[in-house]
Amino acid sequence: MNVCNIKKSSLWGVRIVLVLIILFWMSTIFGFSAETGTQSQGLSDKITIRAVQIIEPEYSSLDLASKEELFNKVSFFVRKTGHFSEYGILAGLILILLFTFEEVRNTRKHIIMGAVVTDLICMIYASTDEFHQTFVDGRSGKSADVLIDTSGTVFATIILCLIIVCAGNRRRKNEQLER
């Protein structure tokens, strides 16, 4: 979707929809954090079992110690990838919302400022999310998880900013060719 070609009145509609999607995604993250340790582990275990079966098709024939070792390694990766991904998605949504404002996307300086604002919003939300987990049975808040969440945020903002800069360069190049 090229936000440059959308009429201003329609742009406000797009922004409202994006805000609603962002709020929905934030509430989804909150919902995951509100799950007890047992519930959260159960979901992770289901995903881990599927991942292990893909990684090691002969998993069922492994000895118990090998199964446990592989399961634990994959489980750690699954849990941390979940943190990384859910905050990467949140950052992407927030940054897309910010990019609907021409002032944010018209210079590299403003694009970088938009990315920094996005990262700060997500880092603060990740911190409050981990704090929230300290009140949930069987859960604890971990600063390492805030770092992983923030890493997902930074990764997503870098990728989106590169896309925006490349798209802007291509658009300017095409405009010059048309003249």
N, C-alpha and C positions, 0 to 999 in steps of 0.2 A: 504494500500500500504506500503510495507516494503522498505523504501528508502535504506536500507543496501544492498539489492539485485539488485538494479538498476545499470547498467553500467554507468560510469562517463559521457560519451557523452550523454546518455539519461537523466541523472540527470540535465544537463544544460537545456535541453528541458523542463523538469518538472519545473525547476526554472523560466524559461521565461514565461511559462503558468501561474504559480502562481503570478508572478509580474503583468502580464496583468489582472488577476482576481482581484488582490488587487487594481490596478488602477481603474478598472471598479467599484469595490465596493466603493472606495473613491469618485468617481464621482457620484455614486448613492446617497451617503450621502450628497454630495454637492448639488445635484439636489433637494433633500428633503428640504435642508436649503434655497434654492433659491425660494421655493414656498412662495407666499404671506401668510400672516396670515390667510386669508379667505380660500385659497386653502389647507393649512396645516390642518386647523380646519375641513374642509369638509371631508378630508380623514380620520382623526381621528374619526369624528362623524359617518362615515359609519362603521368603525370597531367597535366603541363603541355600536352602535345600535345592531349589530349582537351579540356582547358579552352580552349585557343586556338581549336580548331575550333568550340566552342560560342559563344565570344565573337565570333569573326570567321569566319563561314561561308565567306567568299571567301579564306580564308588561303592556299590553294594557288595562287591567281592573283596574290598580292602579289609585289612584287620582293624580292630576297634581303635587302636592307638593312631593309626594312619587316618582313619575316618575323622576322629576327633581333632587331630592336628589340622587337617584340611578344612574341616567345618569351621574351626575357630578362626583360621586365617581369612577365609572367605566372609565369615560373619562380620569381622572387624571392618573389612573393606566395604561390605554392603551398608553397614550402619553409617560409616563416615561418608560414603558416596551419597547417601540419602541426605545428610546435612548439607553437603556441598551443592547438590542438585536443587534442593528446595529453595535455598537462598540464591542460587544462580537464576532460577526462574523468577523469584521476587525482584531481584535486581533488574533483570531484563524487562519486566513489566513496568517498573518505576522509570527506567531510563527511556523506554518507548513513550511513556506519558510525557516525560520532560521534552523529548524530541518533537512532540507535537507543537511546541512553542518555537517559532522561528528564531527567536533570540538565543535559544539554547543551541540550536544546530547550525547557526550561520557562520561561526568561526571555530577554529580548532580550540582556541582558548575557552570558549563557552562550552564546547563539547566536553573538554576535560573537567571544567567546573561542574557540569551536569553529572559526570561520572563520579566525581568526588562526593557530591551531595547524595547521589544514589548509594554509594558505598557507606557513607556515614549513617544514612537512614537505616540501611540493612544491618549494619554493625550494632546500632542501638537496639533495633528490634531483636537481633540475635542475643544480645546481652539480657534484655528483659525476658526473652523466651527461656534462657538458661536459668534465670532467677525464678521464673514461674515453676520450672521443673523441681526446684528445691521444696516446693509445697506438695508435690505429687508422690503418692506412695510408691516406694521402690525406685524412685528416680533421684538424680542429683544434678546440679548445675555444674558444668565443667567449662573452665576458661578455654581449654583446648578445643572444645566444640564451637565456641565463639570464633576462634581462629579459623577453623575449618569452614564454618558458615561464611565468614568474611572472605576467605579464599575463593569460595564459590561465587560470591558477589563480585570480587575484583576480576575474576576470570571472565564472567559474563559481561561486565562493563567494558573490559578491554576488547573482547570480540565484537560487541555491538558498536563501540566507538570506531573500531577499524572499518567495520562495514559502512558506517555513516560517512566516514572520511573518504573511503574509496568511492562510494556512491556519489558524494559531492564532487570529487575529482572527475569522475566519469561524466557527470551532468555538465560541469563547466567545460570539459573538453568537447562534448557534443554541441554545446551552445556556441563555442568558438568556431567549430566546423560549419555550423549553419550560417554564420555571418558572412 
